[in-house]
Structure formats: structure tokens, C-alpha cells
Amino acid sequence: MPLSKGQSIVGNSEARFRVLIGGRRFGKTFLAIRELAKFARFPNKEILYIAPSYRQAKSIVWKELKQRLSNLKWIKKVNESELCITLVNNSTITLRSAESYDSIRGLGVDFVVFDEFADIAPETWTEAVRPALSDRQGHALFIGTPKGVANWAKDLYDRGQMDYEDWKSWQFTTIDGGNVPESEIAAAKEDLDERTFRQEYMASFETYSGIIYYNFDTDKTFSKLESTIDERTRLHVGMDYNVSPITAAISIIDKKGIWVFDEIEIHGSNTLEMCEEIRNRYPKNPITVYPDASAGHRSTTGTTDLKILKQQGFDVKVGTKNPPVRDRINSVNAAFLNAQGVTRLRISQRCKSLIACLNKQSYKEGTQIPDKESGYDHMNDALGYLIWQLLPIKTPTLERSKPDYFGAY
């Protein structure tokens, strides 16, 4: 498999434990498949690929790995249920989920790839995999995008930079991979806020302690709308379902972006009462609601929330599942201020609860997990569902500059 310059540096290293921190679409998984095959070319080897979840393990590499090995006529047997491939030289390549890392205990392993290892519990390595490598003097490759300075990915990267025996680490940006054109990188600056852009595309370890919505500036809230709202103006409403409180962020869209000018927060209530309150305030306006994706199967009144919204005459825009929390937060921060310094989201001073929540919700100490115990999350979630549908972050398109095939090792 031909590699880019950055991939070749990692692939040609003889270090026993290698750590690759790369921007999105650098080609980390492409390199992983190449390395799995490279180590499996020797007879009777046990090779592992570990992803954060079973679904990721199957969707990221399984199909492509089978295709490449089949093209080489290396495959002896495929076990679909176990995600295991036995090669003609009696080596095996097995895909595992870090969710059940206890099943790895007791194995002898010659080579392992940890994909997106920042999302994997470090105990998977320390308690299960590292001991499994010992009797065979096995090797490991850790690949992923950074997830802040408090994550174990930063610890392993630092180890590879400090001349630890057997360890080596590298850091490459998206553009270093040669798979994404510069025009796509420029477009990403419009979609992402500066800190997220640095992390996702520049492979920078960013500090994520403290306030979650760091791009929100109270001094830039507005007291009056610059656009006229009448009964013909379409309203866009983000909604978060809870019995106490149920929340809604109400906005309009004009040439300057999204303007959140009103909020509703009702304690001890339900979706029907929220709909009634919205209609009491705005009886004739066309309204689109962007709710929590659980609306299709969740109920606060005996029937699904999605059905209630439609029965009340609202248009509804909702996905089949909620976006990852991290992506939703990144979308809001980018709407407040993207990497090019453009603001597409403003908040009215009328929205006192939302402003308080944006100013005060923080991450749990040392993590990227939002604190939901303080009560500052519900209005932020309502805003997040709205922004995710209207201004979602985008994943770059992968463009390979070289043919995909196995070459000589």
C-alpha cells in the first residue's frame, strides 16, 4: 500500500510502540490496515485491531480489510460474527471492541492497533493488552485525533517525545496526509471554531477544562433585533425534553445568521404545555421545531413527543439519532465564532436563562464530559439541537491522491 510522506515515517519506524496523532482524514486508518497486513505476513501471528466500540470496529476497517486481503489471495477463512480473518499462513487478524477488553486477557498478541485510542479507556492497554504482548515481544500502534491535554493520548504522545525506550511518537496535520485539498481545509475554518479547528485539523492538544461554550461573549448579546418580526416570520425553535424543566430556544434566520430572541423554560411540565406556550406567544407564525432526536419514541404525555409537535401544527426537523455531544458543542462554539473570526449566532439579552447557562456550564474536572448536575445543561441542549440542524460541523471529503493497493513491504 503506497503511503504519504507522513505515513511512511510512521510505517518505516522500528520503534516497538508507536503513537500517531493526526488531523482528520490524515489517513490514520489507511495506515492501520497496512500495518495489520504487514505484521500478519509472517506465519502464525496473532494480530489485533481495537476500536472504541464494536460498531466502529466493524464500520471503519472490516470491509476494506477483507477486500484488500482477498485481492492478495491471503484469506483462508473469515468469521463474520467474531470479526476474525484467518490467513493462509495461519496468522489471524481479529477486530475487537474496547467495550469488552476483558476478553483480551490471557491472549498472546504479536501486534495491536488502537484506533481513536483517545476514546478508549487506558485500562484496555494497561490491564489487558500490554500483558498480552509480553511473551511474544509484541508491538503496538496507537492512532487517533487528540482529545485535550488531560487525556491519556497526550501522555503516550509525550512518552514518545521523551526518549522512553521502545517508544516513538509523531504529530501530523490533516494537510500532511495529502488526502484533503487545501480548499477543504479553508472551508473547515468556516464551519469550526478556532480551538476545535486546531484540534481536529492541526492535531493540536487543546485545553478543555472550564467553561464549555468558551466562544460565547456576554458583552456581544443584543438588546434589540436588527430584523423585523411579524406574524409571517418563520420561527426556528430548538427544544429539549424534560419534565422539569422542558426548554425551548426561539430564533429567526436572516442574512446575518441565527438570532435567538426568546426562550421558554417550564418546570414540572410536558411537551403539550410547551407547544401551547409557544402558540400563546406566537399564534400565527410558521414554526419549525428542532427537537431532541428521542422525540420519535419518548413521551411526556402518553403519546410520542414527535407526534404532539406535528399535531400542534409545527414543522419538525430531526435526525434519527442525536449527534455526538462533542460535535453538538463544537457546532455551537463555531456558530458563536468560527476559525475565520465570523459570528453566525447571537443571543438576545432577553434570554437570561440561556445566557446564564452558556456562561456557567463547564466540563467535569479533567474530562471532556459536560457537567449535567448543575442544571445549566437544558437550555444549552435546546440551543444545541437547533444549531446542529442549521449549522452543523462538516467532515472533510477524502480524496486519495494515490491508488489503493498492496505493494511490497
Secondary structure as GFF3:
##gff-version 3
##sequence-region A 1 409
A	DSSP	alpha_helix	5	11	.	.	.	ID=ss1
A	DSSP	beta_strand	17	22	.	.	.	ID=ss2
A	DSSP	alpha_helix	28	40	.	.	.	ID=ss3
A	DSSP	beta_strand	46	51	.	.	.	ID=ss4
A	DSSP	alpha_helix	54	57	.	.	.	ID=ss5
A	DSSP	pi_helix	58	62	.	.	.	ID=ss6
A	DSSP	alpha_helix	63	71	.	.	.	ID=ss7
A	DSSP	beta_strand	75	79	.	.	.	ID=ss8
A	DSSP	beta_strand	84	87	.	.	.	ID=ss9
A	DSSP	beta_strand	92	97	.	.	.	ID=ss10
A	DSSP	three_ten_helix	98	104	.	.	.	ID=ss11
A	DSSP	beta_strand	111	115	.	.	.	ID=ss12
A	DSSP	three_ten_helix	117	119	.	.	.	ID=ss13
A	DSSP	alpha_helix	123	123	.	.	.	ID=ss14
A	DSSP	pi_helix	124	129	.	.	.	ID=ss15
A	DSSP	alpha_helix	130	134	.	.	.	ID=ss16
A	DSSP	beta_strand	139	144	.	.	.	ID=ss17
A	DSSP	alpha_helix	152	161	.	.	.	ID=ss18
A	DSSP	beta_strand	167	172	.	.	.	ID=ss19
A	DSSP	three_ten_helix	175	177	.	.	.	ID=ss20
A	DSSP	alpha_helix	182	191	.	.	.	ID=ss21
A	DSSP	alpha_helix	194	202	.	.	.	ID=ss22
A	DSSP	three_ten_helix	218	220	.	.	.	ID=ss23
A	DSSP	beta_strand	235	240	.	.	.	ID=ss24
A	DSSP	beta_strand	246	254	.	.	.	ID=ss25
A	DSSP	beta_strand	257	266	.	.	.	ID=ss26
A	DSSP	alpha_helix	271	281	.	.	.	ID=ss27
A	DSSP	beta_strand	287	291	.	.	.	ID=ss28
A	DSSP	three_ten_helix	293	296	.	.	.	ID=ss29
A	DSSP	alpha_helix	305	311	.	.	.	ID=ss30
A	DSSP	beta_strand	315	316	.	.	.	ID=ss31
A	DSSP	alpha_helix	325	336	.	.	.	ID=ss32
A	DSSP	beta_strand	345	347	.	.	.	ID=ss33
A	DSSP	alpha_helix	352	360	.	.	.	ID=ss34
A	DSSP	alpha_helix	378	390	.	.	.	ID=ss35
###
